[in-house]
């Protein structure tokens, strides 16, 4: 009887050890799966970040291109403005300094050009 108790105890201990080994194996498999999932998630995250950065670079390029066009247009308009201001100052100088005035309708002479 005493011998049977020892066998039962040793059998129970054997089962516990085997059960613990199985749990460790499952844990190792779960850990491996989790590592693979983590690596896949990091790879997908990197792809998303790369896609967003590429899109932003594309937008920056076209915004800079548009800015350059707008600066050229502004420069052209400023040159036109200066030209008109110079015309106005030229007229003012002619009126003030040289006492020039616009001709009246009676002073205007129209010339016809024959083809």
C-alpha positions in Angstrom: 0.0 0.0 0.0 2.8 2.3 0.9 4.4 1.4 -2.4 1.2 2.2 -4.3 1.0 5.7 -2.7 4.5 6.4 -3.8 3.6 5.3 -7.3 0.5 7.5 -7.4 2.5 10.4 -6.0 5.3 9.9 -8.5 2.7 9.6 -11.3 1.0 12.8 -10.2 4.3 14.5 -10.1 5.1 13.2 -13.6 1.8 14.5 -14.9 2.4 17.9 -13.3 5.9 18.1 -14.9 4.5 17.0 -18.3 1.7 19.6 -18.0 4.2 22.3 -17.1 6.3 21.4 -20.1 3.2 21.6 -22.4 2.4 25.0 -21.0 5.9 26.2 -21.7 5.7 24.9 -25.2 2.4 26.7 -25.8 3.9 29.9 -24.3 6.9 29.6 -26.6 4.6 29.2 -29.6 2.4 32.1 -28.5 5.4 34.2 -28.1 6.7 33.3 -31.6 3.3 34.2 -33.1 3.2 37.5 -31.2 6.7 38.4 -32.4 5.7 37.7 -36.0 2.5 39.8 -35.6 4.6 42.6 -34.0 7.1 42.5 -36.9 4.2 42.6 -39.5 2.6 45.5 -37.7 5.8 47.4 -37.7 6.3 46.7 -41.4 2.8 47.9 -42.2 3.3 51.0 -40.0 6.5 51.8 -41.9 4.7 51.4 -45.2 2.0 53.8 -44.1 4.5 56.4 -42.9 6.4 56.1 -46.2 3.2 56.6 -48.1 2.2 59.7 -46.1 5.7 61.2 -46.4 5.7 60.6 -50.2 2.3 62.3 -50.5 3.5 65.3 -48.4 6.7 65.6 -50.6 4.5 65.6 -53.7 2.2 68.3 -52.3 5.2 70.4 -51.2 6.7 70.2 -54.7 3.5 71.5 -56.3 3.0 74.1 -53.7 6.6 75.4 -54.2 5.9 75.4 -58.0 2.7 77.4 -57.5 4.5 79.8 -55.2 7.2 80.4 -57.8 4.5 81.2 -60.4 2.7 83.6 -58.0 6.0 85.3 -57.2 6.7 85.8 -61.0 3.2 87.2 -61.4 3.6 89.5 -58.5 6.9 90.8 -59.9 5.2 91.4 -63.3 2.4 93.3 -61.6 4.9 95.4 -59.6 6.7 96.3 -62.8 3.4 97.4 -64.4 2.5 99.4 -61.4 5.9 101.2 -61.5 5.4 101.9 -65.1 1.9 103.4 -64.5 3.2 105.4 -61.5 6.0 106.8 -63.7 3.4 107.8 -66.3 1.4 109.6 -63.6 4.5 111.3 -62.2 5.5 112.3 -65.8 2.1 113.9 -66.4 2.2 115.7 -63.1 5.7 117.0 -63.8 4.6 118.2 -67.3 1.6 120.0 -65.8 3.4 121.6 -62.9 6.9 122.4 -64.2 6.2 123.0 -67.9 2.6 124.3 -67.6 1.4 121.8 -70.1 -2.3 121.0 -70.3 -4.4 118.6 -72.3 -5.7 120.1 -75.5 -9.4 121.0 -75.7 -11.7 119.6 -78.4 -11.3 122.8 -80.5 -7.5 122.5 -80.4 -7.5 118.9 -81.6 -6.8 118.2 -85.3 -7.8 114.9 -86.8 -5.9 113.6 -89.8 -7.4 111.1 -92.1 -5.1 108.5 -93.6 -5.9 107.2 -97.1 -4.9 103.6 -97.9 
